[in-house]
Amino acid sequence: MVPWTFSPDGLLRSGDSILIRNKKNNGYLAADIGSRQPGVDESYLINSSKTIQGPSARAVFVLYKVESADVFGNDSIIRFG
């Protein structure tokens, strides 16, 4: 088990560790770090897995903002859409 972030206010922030579930097939996004993508440096295969029982090293992803400041200012909130 790997720890993930709980956000009481429901906002995603830079540095949060998250587990992503596909609502359509009820599978979790997982990275296969044992299989590199051929022809691409530092690229790994990802898939959706229904067998993951909870947060694990291959299924927890850490969010980071590319730039510390954006049109909303210099905060850590991740905005999308």
PDB file with one MODEL, atoms N, CA, C and O in Angstrom:
MODEL        1
ATOM      1  N   MET A   1       0.834  -1.186   0.000  1.00  0.00           N
ATOM      2  CA  MET A   1       0.000   0.000   0.000  1.00  0.00           C
ATOM      3  C   MET A   1       0.880   1.252   0.000  1.00  0.00           C
ATOM      4  O   MET A   1       1.902   1.325   0.683  1.00  0.00           O
ATOM      5  N   VAL A   2       0.451   2.211  -0.776  1.00  0.00           N
ATOM      6  CA  VAL A   2       1.157   3.477  -0.904  1.00  0.00           C
ATOM      7  C   VAL A   2       0.221   4.583  -0.432  1.00  0.00           C
ATOM      8  O   VAL A   2      -0.963   4.564  -0.769  1.00  0.00           O
ATOM      9  N   PRO A   3       0.718   5.540   0.333  1.00  0.00           N
ATOM     10  CA  PRO A   3      -0.175   6.605   0.795  1.00  0.00           C
ATOM     11  C   PRO A   3      -0.603   7.520  -0.347  1.00  0.00           C
ATOM     12  O   PRO A   3       0.165   7.766  -1.277  1.00  0.00           O
ATOM     13  N   TRP A   4      -1.828   8.020  -0.271  1.00  0.00           N
ATOM     14  CA  TRP A   4      -2.291   9.008  -1.233  1.00  0.00           C
ATOM     15  C   TRP A   4      -2.904  10.163  -0.475  1.00  0.00           C
ATOM     16  O   TRP A   4      -3.150  10.062   0.727  1.00  0.00           O
ATOM     17  N   THR A   5      -3.148  11.246  -1.159  1.00  0.00           N
ATOM     18  CA  THR A   5      -3.578  12.491  -0.533  1.00  0.00           C
ATOM     19  C   THR A   5      -5.085  12.520  -0.328  1.00  0.00           C
ATOM     20  O   THR A   5      -5.848  12.143  -1.217  1.00  0.00           O
ATOM     21  N   PHE A   6      -5.507  12.967   0.846  1.00  0.00           N
ATOM     22  CA  PHE A   6      -6.918  13.247   1.099  1.00  0.00           C
ATOM     23  C   PHE A   6      -7.071  14.762   1.146  1.00  0.00           C
ATOM     24  O   PHE A   6      -6.349  15.438   1.879  1.00  0.00           O
ATOM     25  N   SER A   7      -8.001  15.295   0.374  1.00  0.00           N
ATOM     26  CA  SER A   7      -8.227  16.730   0.319  1.00  0.00           C
ATOM     27  C   SER A   7      -9.605  17.038   0.895  1.00  0.00           C
ATOM     28  O   SER A   7     -10.611  16.762   0.241  1.00  0.00           O
ATOM     29  N   PRO A   8      -9.680  17.598   2.092  1.00  0.00           N
ATOM     30  CA  PRO A   8     -10.971  17.891   2.706  1.00  0.00           C
ATOM     31  C   PRO A   8     -11.842  18.827   1.874  1.00  0.00           C
ATOM     32  O   PRO A   8     -13.068  18.725   1.909  1.00  0.00           O
ATOM     33  N   ASP A   9     -11.212  19.745   1.121  1.00  0.00           N
ATOM     34  CA  ASP A   9     -11.994  20.683   0.317  1.00  0.00           C
ATOM     35  C   ASP A   9     -12.235  20.184  -1.107  1.00  0.00           C
ATOM     36  O   ASP A   9     -12.917  20.854  -1.882  1.00  0.00           O
ATOM     37  N   GLY A  10     -11.688  19.022  -1.464  1.00  0.00           N
ATOM     38  CA  GLY A  10     -11.920  18.433  -2.777  1.00  0.00           C
ATOM     39  C   GLY A  10     -11.067  18.991  -3.895  1.00  0.00           C
ATOM     40  O   GLY A  10     -11.257  18.609  -5.050  1.00  0.00           O
ATOM     41  N   LEU A  11     -10.130  19.883  -3.597  1.00  0.00           N
ATOM     42  CA  LEU A  11      -9.275  20.473  -4.627  1.00  0.00           C
ATOM     43  C   LEU A  11      -8.010  19.647  -4.828  1.00  0.00           C
ATOM     44  O   LEU A  11      -7.462  19.086  -3.879  1.00  0.00           O
ATOM     45  N   LEU A  12      -7.557  19.583  -6.072  1.00  0.00           N
ATOM     46  CA  LEU A  12      -6.283  18.939  -6.377  1.00  0.00           C
ATOM     47  C   LEU A  12      -5.182  19.987  -6.307  1.00  0.00           C
ATOM     48  O   LEU A  12      -5.332  21.094  -6.824  1.00  0.00           O
ATOM     49  N   ARG A  13      -4.072  19.629  -5.661  1.00  0.00           N
ATOM     50  CA  ARG A  13      -2.949  20.563  -5.508  1.00  0.00           C
ATOM     51  C   ARG A  13      -1.660  19.918  -5.985  1.00  0.00           C
ATOM     52  O   ARG A  13      -1.515  18.696  -5.989  1.00  0.00           O
ATOM     53  N   SER A  14      -0.726  20.777  -6.387  1.00  0.00           N
ATOM     54  CA  SER A  14       0.588  20.307  -6.789  1.00  0.00           C
ATOM     55  C   SER A  14       1.220  19.559  -5.618  1.00  0.00           C
ATOM     56  O   SER A  14       1.250  20.060  -4.494  1.00  0.00           O
ATOM     57  N   GLY A  15       1.722  18.366  -5.889  1.00  0.00           N
ATOM     58  CA  GLY A  15       2.309  17.528  -4.847  1.00  0.00           C
ATOM     59  C   GLY A  15       1.362  16.459  -4.323  1.00  0.00           C
ATOM     60  O   GLY A  15       1.786  15.569  -3.587  1.00  0.00           O
ATOM     61  N   ASP A  16       0.080  16.532  -4.693  1.00  0.00           N
ATOM     62  CA  ASP A  16      -0.887  15.521  -4.252  1.00  0.00           C
ATOM     63  C   ASP A  16      -0.601  14.171  -4.911  1.00  0.00           C
ATOM     64  O   ASP A  16      -0.227  14.113  -6.083  1.00  0.00           O
ATOM     65  N   SER A  17      -0.774  13.111  -4.169  1.00  0.00           N
ATOM     66  CA  SER A  17      -0.663  11.748  -4.694  1.00  0.00           C
ATOM     67  C   SER A  17      -2.081  11.229  -4.910  1.00  0.00           C
ATOM     68  O   SER A  17      -2.889  11.199  -3.981  1.00  0.00           O
ATOM     69  N   ILE A  18      -2.381  10.818  -6.155  1.00  0.00           N
ATOM     70  CA  ILE A  18      -3.753  10.444  -6.491  1.00  0.00           C
ATOM     71  C   ILE A  18      -3.827   9.063  -7.128  1.00  0.00           C
ATOM     72  O   ILE A  18      -2.853   8.565  -7.693  1.00  0.00           O
ATOM     73  N   LEU A  19      -4.984   8.467  -7.025  1.00  0.00           N
ATOM     74  CA  LEU A  19      -5.324   7.197  -7.655  1.00  0.00           C
ATOM     75  C   LEU A  19      -6.440   7.526  -8.644  1.00  0.00           C
ATOM     76  O   LEU A  19      -7.457   8.095  -8.248  1.00  0.00           O
ATOM     77  N   ILE A  20      -6.271   7.179  -9.931  1.00  0.00           N
ATOM     78  CA  ILE A  20      -7.224   7.563 -10.968  1.00  0.00           C
ATOM     79  C   ILE A  20      -8.022   6.351 -11.419  1.00  0.00           C
ATOM     80  O   ILE A  20      -7.450   5.332 -11.807  1.00  0.00           O
ATOM     81  N   ARG A  21      -9.355   6.465 -11.364  1.00  0.00           N
ATOM     82  CA  ARG A  21     -10.233   5.365 -11.771  1.00  0.00           C
ATOM     83  C   ARG A  21     -10.993   5.747 -13.024  1.00  0.00           C
ATOM     84  O   ARG A  21     -11.481   6.870 -13.150  1.00  0.00           O
ATOM     85  N   ASN A  22     -11.090   4.808 -13.947  1.00  0.00           N
ATOM     86  CA  ASN A  22     -11.882   4.984 -15.156  1.00  0.00           C
ATOM     87  C   ASN A  22     -13.308   4.584 -14.819  1.00  0.00           C
ATOM     88  O   ASN A  22     -13.574   3.417 -14.531  1.00  0.00           O
ATOM     89  N   LYS A  23     -14.217   5.531 -14.853  1.00  0.00           N
ATOM     90  CA  LYS A  23     -15.596   5.269 -14.457  1.00  0.00           C
ATOM     91  C   LYS A  23     -16.301   4.312 -15.418  1.00  0.00           C
ATOM     92  O   LYS A  23     -17.187   3.561 -15.011  1.00  0.00           O
ATOM     93  N   LYS A  24     -15.908   4.339 -16.694  1.00  0.00           N
ATOM     94  CA  LYS A  24     -16.576   3.503 -17.689  1.00  0.00           C
ATOM     95  C   LYS A  24     -16.286   2.011 -17.480  1.00  0.00           C
ATOM     96  O   LYS A  24     -17.206   1.194 -17.517  1.00  0.00           O
ATOM     97  N   ASN A  25     -15.011   1.651 -17.260  1.00  0.00           N
ATOM     98  CA  ASN A  25     -14.691   0.226 -17.100  1.00  0.00           C
ATOM     99  C   ASN A  25     -14.331  -0.146 -15.659  1.00  0.00           C
ATOM    100  O   ASN A  25     -13.968  -1.289 -15.384  1.00  0.00           O
ATOM    101  N   ASN A  26     -14.433   0.825 -14.736  1.00  0.00           N
ATOM    102  CA  ASN A  26     -14.163   0.606 -13.325  1.00  0.00           C
ATOM    103  C   ASN A  26     -12.742   0.095 -13.056  1.00  0.00           C
ATOM    104  O   ASN A  26     -12.507  -0.630 -12.089  1.00  0.00           O
ATOM    105  N   GLY A  27     -11.801   0.481 -13.920  1.00  0.00           N
ATOM    106  CA  GLY A  27     -10.403   0.099 -13.744  1.00  0.00           C
ATOM    107  C   GLY A  27      -9.583   1.291 -13.299  1.00  0.00           C
ATOM    108  O   GLY A  27      -9.982   2.437 -13.503  1.00  0.00           O
ATOM    109  N   TYR A  28      -8.435   1.024 -12.692  1.00  0.00           N
ATOM    110  CA  TYR A  28      -7.538   2.073 -12.212  1.00  0.00           C
ATOM    111  C   TYR A  28      -6.372   2.234 -13.173  1.00  0.00           C
ATOM    112  O   TYR A  28      -5.851   1.250 -13.700  1.00  0.00           O
ATOM    113  N   LEU A  29      -5.961   3.484 -13.401  1.00  0.00           N
ATOM    114  CA  LEU A  29      -4.812   3.763 -14.238  1.00  0.00           C
ATOM    115  C   LEU A  29      -3.575   3.206 -13.547  1.00  0.00           C
ATOM    116  O   LEU A  29      -3.356   3.447 -12.360  1.00  0.00           O
ATOM    117  N   ALA A  30      -2.771   2.465 -14.292  1.00  0.00           N
ATOM    118  CA  ALA A  30      -1.571   1.862 -13.720  1.00  0.00           C
ATOM    119  C   ALA A  30      -0.421   1.963 -14.714  1.00  0.00           C
ATOM    120  O   ALA A  30      -0.616   1.772 -15.914  1.00  0.00           O
ATOM    121  N   ALA A  31       0.759   2.257 -14.224  1.00  0.00           N
ATOM    122  CA  ALA A  31       1.963   2.330 -15.049  1.00  0.00           C
ATOM    123  C   ALA A  31       2.726   1.027 -14.906  1.00  0.00           C
ATOM    124  O   ALA A  31       2.917   0.526 -13.798  1.00  0.00           O
ATOM    125  N   ASP A  32       3.159   0.487 -16.025  1.00  0.00           N
ATOM    126  CA  ASP A  32       3.972  -0.726 -16.011  1.00  0.00           C
ATOM    127  C   ASP A  32       5.427  -0.316 -16.144  1.00  0.00           C
ATOM    128  O   ASP A  32       5.964  -0.256 -17.250  1.00  0.00           O
ATOM    129  N   ILE A  33       6.074  -0.030 -14.996  1.00  0.00           N
ATOM    130  CA  ILE A  33       7.443   0.483 -15.037  1.00  0.00           C
ATOM    131  C   ILE A  33       8.451  -0.581 -15.441  1.00  0.00           C
ATOM    132  O   ILE A  33       9.624  -0.272 -15.655  1.00  0.00           O
ATOM    133  N   GLY A  34       8.013  -1.822 -15.548  1.00  0.00           N
ATOM    134  CA  GLY A  34       8.898  -2.887 -16.020  1.00  0.00           C
ATOM    135  C   GLY A  34       8.962  -2.975 -17.531  1.00  0.00           C
ATOM    136  O   GLY A  34       9.837  -3.651 -18.072  1.00  0.00           O
ATOM    137  N   SER A  35       8.049  -2.300 -18.230  1.00  0.00           N
ATOM    138  CA  SER A  35       8.002  -2.331 -19.694  1.00  0.00           C
ATOM    139  C   SER A  35       8.173  -0.926 -20.245  1.00  0.00           C
ATOM    140  O   SER A  35       7.294  -0.076 -20.104  1.00  0.00           O
ATOM    141  N   ARG A  36       9.303  -0.698 -20.868  1.00  0.00           N
ATOM    142  CA  ARG A  36       9.546   0.604 -21.489  1.00  0.00           C
ATOM    143  C   ARG A  36       8.920   0.645 -22.865  1.00  0.00           C
ATOM    144  O   ARG A  36       8.848  -0.368 -23.561  1.00  0.00           O
ATOM    145  N   GLN A  37       8.467   1.828 -23.249  1.00  0.00           N
ATOM    146  CA  GLN A  37       7.916   2.044 -24.580  1.00  0.00           C
ATOM    147  C   GLN A  37       9.080   2.025 -25.574  1.00  0.00           C
ATOM    148  O   GLN A  37      10.001   2.829 -25.440  1.00  0.00           O
ATOM    149  N   PRO A  38       9.064   1.123 -26.575  1.00  0.00           N
ATOM    150  CA  PRO A  38      10.173   1.037 -27.524  1.00  0.00           C
ATOM    151  C   PRO A  38      10.361   2.329 -28.323  1.00  0.00           C
ATOM    152  O   PRO A  38       9.396   2.930 -28.793  1.00  0.00           O
ATOM    153  N   GLY A  39      11.612   2.739 -28.465  1.00  0.00           N
ATOM    154  CA  GLY A  39      11.949   3.895 -29.281  1.00  0.00           C
ATOM    155  C   GLY A  39      11.757   5.241 -28.605  1.00  0.00           C
ATOM    156  O   GLY A  39      12.011   6.278 -29.217  1.00  0.00           O
ATOM    157  N   VAL A  40      11.313   5.244 -27.355  1.00  0.00           N
ATOM    158  CA  VAL A  40      11.105   6.513 -26.653  1.00  0.00           C
ATOM    159  C   VAL A  40      11.868   6.452 -25.333  1.00  0.00           C
ATOM    160  O   VAL A  40      11.684   5.527 -24.542  1.00  0.00           O
ATOM    161  N   ASP A  41      12.723   7.444 -25.103  1.00  0.00           N
ATOM    162  CA  ASP A  41      13.521   7.482 -23.882  1.00  0.00           C
ATOM    163  C   ASP A  41      12.651   7.845 -22.675  1.00  0.00           C
ATOM    164  O   ASP A  41      11.863   8.787 -22.749  1.00  0.00           O
ATOM    165  N   GLU A  42      12.782   7.112 -21.569  1.00  0.00           N
ATOM    166  CA  GLU A  42      12.052   7.349 -20.321  1.00  0.00           C
ATOM    167  C   GLU A  42      10.537   7.405 -20.530  1.00  0.00           C
ATOM    168  O   GLU A  42       9.871   8.318 -20.042  1.00  0.00           O
ATOM    169  N   SER A  43      10.011   6.445 -21.241  1.00  0.00           N
ATOM    170  CA  SER A  43       8.571   6.352 -21.458  1.00  0.00           C
ATOM    171  C   SER A  43       8.125   4.940 -21.103  1.00  0.00           C
ATOM    172  O   SER A  43       8.776   3.969 -21.491  1.00  0.00           O
ATOM    173  N   TYR A  44       7.043   4.819 -20.384  1.00  0.00           N
ATOM    174  CA  TYR A  44       6.566   3.526 -19.927  1.00  0.00           C
ATOM    175  C   TYR A  44       5.124   3.301 -20.349  1.00  0.00           C
ATOM    176  O   TYR A  44       4.380   4.254 -20.583  1.00  0.00           O
ATOM    177  N   LEU A  45       4.740   2.058 -20.443  1.00  0.00           N
ATOM    178  CA  LEU A  45       3.379   1.713 -20.828  1.00  0.00           C
ATOM    179  C   LEU A  45       2.430   1.922 -19.648  1.00  0.00           C
ATOM    180  O   LEU A  45       2.795   1.680 -18.498  1.00  0.00           O
ATOM    181  N   ILE A  46       1.213   2.371 -19.944  1.00  0.00           N
ATOM    182  CA  ILE A  46       0.183   2.481 -18.911  1.00  0.00           C
ATOM    183  C   ILE A  46      -1.051   1.742 -19.388  1.00  0.00           C
ATOM    184  O   ILE A  46      -1.273   1.584 -20.589  1.00  0.00           O
ATOM    185  N   ASN A  47      -1.845   1.297 -18.441  1.00  0.00           N
ATOM    186  CA  ASN A  47      -3.086   0.605 -18.778  1.00  0.00           C
ATOM    187  C   ASN A  47      -4.114   0.842 -17.679  1.00  0.00           C
ATOM    188  O   ASN A  47      -3.842   1.515 -16.684  1.00  0.00           O
ATOM    189  N   SER A  48      -5.271   0.288 -17.877  1.00  0.00           N
ATOM    190  CA  SER A  48      -6.329   0.358 -16.890  1.00  0.00           C
ATOM    191  C   SER A  48      -6.522  -1.041 -16.328  1.00  0.00           C
ATOM    192  O   SER A  48      -6.741  -1.988 -17.084  1.00  0.00           O
ATOM    193  N   SER A  49      -6.445  -1.180 -15.013  1.00  0.00           N
ATOM    194  CA  SER A  49      -6.495  -2.495 -14.389  1.00  0.00           C
ATOM    195  C   SER A  49      -7.629  -2.582 -13.373  1.00  0.00           C
ATOM    196  O   SER A  49      -7.770  -1.718 -12.508  1.00  0.00           O
ATOM    197  N   LYS A  50      -8.434  -3.638 -13.488  1.00  0.00           N
ATOM    198  CA  LYS A  50      -9.512  -3.868 -12.518  1.00  0.00           C
ATOM    199  C   LYS A  50      -9.030  -4.667 -11.308  1.00  0.00           C
ATOM    200  O   LYS A  50      -9.741  -4.777 -10.309  1.00  0.00           O
ATOM    201  N   THR A  51      -7.822  -5.222 -11.398  1.00  0.00           N
ATOM    202  CA  THR A  51      -7.335  -6.092 -10.330  1.00  0.00           C
ATOM    203  C   THR A  51      -6.636  -5.343  -9.199  1.00  0.00           C
ATOM    204  O   THR A  51      -6.298  -5.948  -8.182  1.00  0.00           O
ATOM    205  N   ILE A  52      -6.417  -4.060  -9.353  1.00  0.00           N
ATOM    206  CA  ILE A  52      -5.755  -3.290  -8.296  1.00  0.00           C
ATOM    207  C   ILE A  52      -6.738  -3.127  -7.139  1.00  0.00           C
ATOM    208  O   ILE A  52      -7.846  -2.624  -7.325  1.00  0.00           O
ATOM    209  N   GLN A  53      -6.333  -3.549  -5.963  1.00  0.00           N
ATOM    210  CA  GLN A  53      -7.208  -3.531  -4.797  1.00  0.00           C
ATOM    211  C   GLN A  53      -7.131  -2.242  -3.998  1.00  0.00           C
ATOM    212  O   GLN A  53      -7.959  -2.011  -3.116  1.00  0.00           O
ATOM    213  N   GLY A  54      -6.168  -1.415  -4.288  1.00  0.00           N
ATOM    214  CA  GLY A  54      -5.995  -0.164  -3.560  1.00  0.00           C
ATOM    215  C   GLY A  54      -4.755   0.536  -4.055  1.00  0.00           C
ATOM    216  O   GLY A  54      -4.176   0.114  -5.055  1.00  0.00           O
ATOM    217  N   PRO A  55      -4.329   1.587  -3.394  1.00  0.00           N
ATOM    218  CA  PRO A  55      -3.170   2.338  -3.850  1.00  0.00           C
ATOM    219  C   PRO A  55      -1.904   1.485  -3.806  1.00  0.00           C
ATOM    220  O   PRO A  55      -1.585   0.883  -2.780  1.00  0.00           O
ATOM    221  N   SER A  56      -1.196   1.440  -4.913  1.00  0.00           N
ATOM    222  CA  SER A  56       0.062   0.702  -5.002  1.00  0.00           C
ATOM    223  C   SER A  56       1.062   1.567  -5.751  1.00  0.00           C
ATOM    224  O   SER A  56       0.694   2.590  -6.329  1.00  0.00           O
ATOM    225  N   ALA A  57       2.316   1.162  -5.741  1.00  0.00           N
ATOM    226  CA  ALA A  57       3.366   1.958  -6.372  1.00  0.00           C
ATOM    227  C   ALA A  57       3.110   2.183  -7.852  1.00  0.00           C
ATOM    228  O   ALA A  57       3.506   3.221  -8.383  1.00  0.00           O
ATOM    229  N   ARG A  58       2.461   1.249  -8.538  1.00  0.00           N
ATOM    230  CA  ARG A  58       2.222   1.414  -9.970  1.00  0.00           C
ATOM    231  C   ARG A  58       0.937   2.174 -10.289  1.00  0.00           C
ATOM    232  O   ARG A  58       0.686   2.492 -11.451  1.00  0.00           O
ATOM    233  N   ALA A  59       0.121   2.470  -9.279  1.00  0.00           N
ATOM    234  CA  ALA A  59      -1.171   3.103  -9.538  1.00  0.00           C
ATOM    235  C   ALA A  59      -1.354   4.472  -8.884  1.00  0.00           C
ATOM    236  O   ALA A  59      -2.372   5.124  -9.113  1.00  0.00           O
ATOM    237  N   VAL A  60      -0.405   4.917  -8.085  1.00  0.00           N
ATOM    238  CA  VAL A  60      -0.498   6.235  -7.456  1.00  0.00           C
ATOM    239  C   VAL A  60       0.407   7.192  -8.221  1.00  0.00           C
ATOM    240  O   VAL A  60       1.589   6.919  -8.426  1.00  0.00           O
ATOM    241  N   PHE A  61      -0.166   8.318  -8.639  1.00  0.00           N
ATOM    242  CA  PHE A  61       0.567   9.308  -9.412  1.00  0.00           C
ATOM    243  C   PHE A  61       0.633  10.608  -8.627  1.00  0.00           C
ATOM    244  O   PHE A  61      -0.326  10.981  -7.951  1.00  0.00           O
ATOM    245  N   VAL A  62       1.777  11.304  -8.716  1.00  0.00           N
ATOM    246  CA  VAL A  62       1.953  12.579  -8.022  1.00  0.00           C
ATOM    247  C   VAL A  62       1.780  13.706  -9.039  1.00  0.00           C
ATOM    248  O   VAL A  62       2.406  13.702 -10.099  1.00  0.00           O
ATOM    249  N   LEU A  63       0.925  14.664  -8.703  1.00  0.00           N
ATOM    250  CA  LEU A  63       0.661  15.810  -9.574  1.00  0.00           C
ATOM    251  C   LEU A  63       1.665  16.924  -9.311  1.00  0.00           C
ATOM    252  O   LEU A  63       1.980  17.227  -8.160  1.00  0.00           O
ATOM    253  N   TYR A  64       2.166  17.529 -10.381  1.00  0.00           N
ATOM    254  CA  TYR A  64       3.053  18.687 -10.270  1.00  0.00           C
ATOM    255  C   TYR A  64       2.659  19.713 -11.318  1.00  0.00           C
ATOM    256  O   TYR A  64       2.374  19.360 -12.462  1.00  0.00           O
ATOM    257  N   LYS A  65       2.643  20.966 -10.936  1.00  0.00           N
ATOM    258  CA  LYS A  65       2.405  22.041 -11.891  1.00  0.00           C
ATOM    259  C   LYS A  65       3.686  22.256 -12.701  1.00  0.00           C
ATOM    260  O   LYS A  65       4.790  22.161 -12.165  1.00  0.00           O
ATOM    261  N   VAL A  66       3.533  22.540 -13.969  1.00  0.00           N
ATOM    262  CA  VAL A  66       4.681  22.792 -14.829  1.00  0.00           C
ATOM    263  C   VAL A  66       5.306  24.142 -14.482  1.00  0.00           C
ATOM    264  O   VAL A  66       6.528  24.274 -14.418  1.00  0.00           O
ATOM    265  N   GLU A  67       4.462  25.128 -14.262  1.00  0.00           N
ATOM    266  CA  GLU A  67       4.938  26.463 -13.887  1.00  0.00           C
ATOM    267  C   GLU A  67       4.360  26.829 -12.526  1.00  0.00           C
ATOM    268  O   GLU A  67       3.202  26.524 -12.239  1.00  0.00           O
ATOM    269  N   SER A  68       5.156  27.477 -11.693  1.00  0.00           N
ATOM    270  CA  SER A  68       4.673  27.814 -10.349  1.00  0.00           C
ATOM    271  C   SER A  68       3.599  28.890 -10.390  1.00  0.00           C
ATOM    272  O   SER A  68       2.717  28.910  -9.531  1.00  0.00           O
ATOM    273  N   ALA A  69       3.657  29.785 -11.370  1.00  0.00           N
ATOM    274  CA  ALA A  69       2.648  30.835 -11.501  1.00  0.00           C
ATOM    275  C   ALA A  69       1.930  30.685 -12.835  1.00  0.00           C
ATOM    276  O   ALA A  69       2.550  30.384 -13.855  1.00  0.00           O
ATOM    277  N   ASP A  70       0.615  30.898 -12.815  1.00  0.00           N
ATOM    278  CA  ASP A  70      -0.175  30.848 -14.040  1.00  0.00           C
ATOM    279  C   ASP A  70      -1.155  32.018 -14.028  1.00  0.00           C
ATOM    280  O   ASP A  70      -0.995  32.942 -13.230  1.00  0.00           O
ATOM    281  N   VAL A  71      -2.160  31.996 -14.890  1.00  0.00           N
ATOM    282  CA  VAL A  71      -3.104  33.114 -14.964  1.00  0.00           C
ATOM    283  C   VAL A  71      -3.901  33.299 -13.675  1.00  0.00           C
ATOM    284  O   VAL A  71      -4.502  34.354 -13.470  1.00  0.00           O
ATOM    285  N   PHE A  72      -3.914  32.290 -12.807  1.00  0.00           N
ATOM    286  CA  PHE A  72      -4.642  32.365 -11.545  1.00  0.00           C
ATOM    287  C   PHE A  72      -3.748  32.851 -10.395  1.00  0.00           C
ATOM    288  O   PHE A  72      -4.226  33.056  -9.279  1.00  0.00           O
ATOM    289  N   GLY A  73      -2.478  33.029 -10.667  1.00  0.00           N
ATOM    290  CA  GLY A  73      -1.554  33.472  -9.623  1.00  0.00           C
ATOM    291  C   GLY A  73      -0.543  32.397  -9.257  1.00  0.00           C
ATOM    292  O   GLY A  73      -0.296  31.464 -10.021  1.00  0.00           O
ATOM    293  N   ASN A  74       0.020  32.546  -8.101  1.00  0.00           N
ATOM    294  CA  ASN A  74       1.067  31.631  -7.638  1.00  0.00           C
ATOM    295  C   ASN A  74       0.521  30.763  -6.499  1.00  0.00           C
ATOM    296  O   ASN A  74       0.953  30.905  -5.355  1.00  0.00           O
ATOM    297  N   ASP A  75      -0.417  29.873  -6.803  1.00  0.00           N
ATOM    298  CA  ASP A  75      -0.925  28.963  -5.797  1.00  0.00           C
ATOM    299  C   ASP A  75      -0.657  27.527  -6.244  1.00  0.00           C
ATOM    300  O   ASP A  75      -0.148  27.306  -7.343  1.00  0.00           O
ATOM    301  N   SER A  76      -0.989  26.575  -5.420  1.00  0.00           N
ATOM    302  CA  SER A  76      -0.689  25.178  -5.740  1.00  0.00           C
ATOM    303  C   SER A  76      -1.879  24.413  -6.317  1.00  0.00           C
ATOM    304  O   SER A  76      -1.767  23.213  -6.571  1.00  0.00           O
ATOM    305  N   ILE A  77      -3.011  25.078  -6.528  1.00  0.00           N
ATOM    306  CA  ILE A  77      -4.220  24.390  -7.002  1.00  0.00           C
ATOM    307  C   ILE A  77      -4.073  23.998  -8.465  1.00  0.00           C
ATOM    308  O   ILE A  77      -3.663  24.808  -9.296  1.00  0.00           O
ATOM    309  N   ILE A  78      -4.418  22.728  -8.779  1.00  0.00           N
ATOM    310  CA  ILE A  78      -4.408  22.225 -10.148  1.00  0.00           C
ATOM    311  C   ILE A  78      -5.788  22.514 -10.752  1.00  0.00           C
ATOM    312  O   ILE A  78      -6.812  22.099 -10.210  1.00  0.00           O
ATOM    313  N   ARG A  79      -5.796  23.227 -11.873  1.00  0.00           N
ATOM    314  CA  ARG A  79      -7.050  23.534 -12.568  1.00  0.00           C
ATOM    315  C   ARG A  79      -6.991  22.901 -13.950  1.00  0.00           C
ATOM    316  O   ARG A  79      -5.937  22.884 -14.587  1.00  0.00           O
ATOM    317  N   PHE A  80      -8.109  22.385 -14.406  1.00  0.00           N
ATOM    318  CA  PHE A  80      -8.166  21.765 -15.724  1.00  0.00           C
ATOM    319  C   PHE A  80      -9.549  21.938 -16.299  1.00  0.00           C
ATOM    320  O   PHE A  80     -10.498  22.285 -15.595  1.00  0.00           O
ATOM    321  N   GLY A  81      -9.648  21.692 -17.594  1.00  0.00           N
ATOM    322  CA  GLY A  81     -10.959  21.751 -18.244  1.00  0.00           C
ATOM    323  C   GLY A  81     -11.185  23.043 -18.977  1.00  0.00           C
ATOM    324  O   GLY A  81     -12.244  23.237 -19.573  1.00  0.00           O
TER     325      GLY A  81
ENDMDL
END
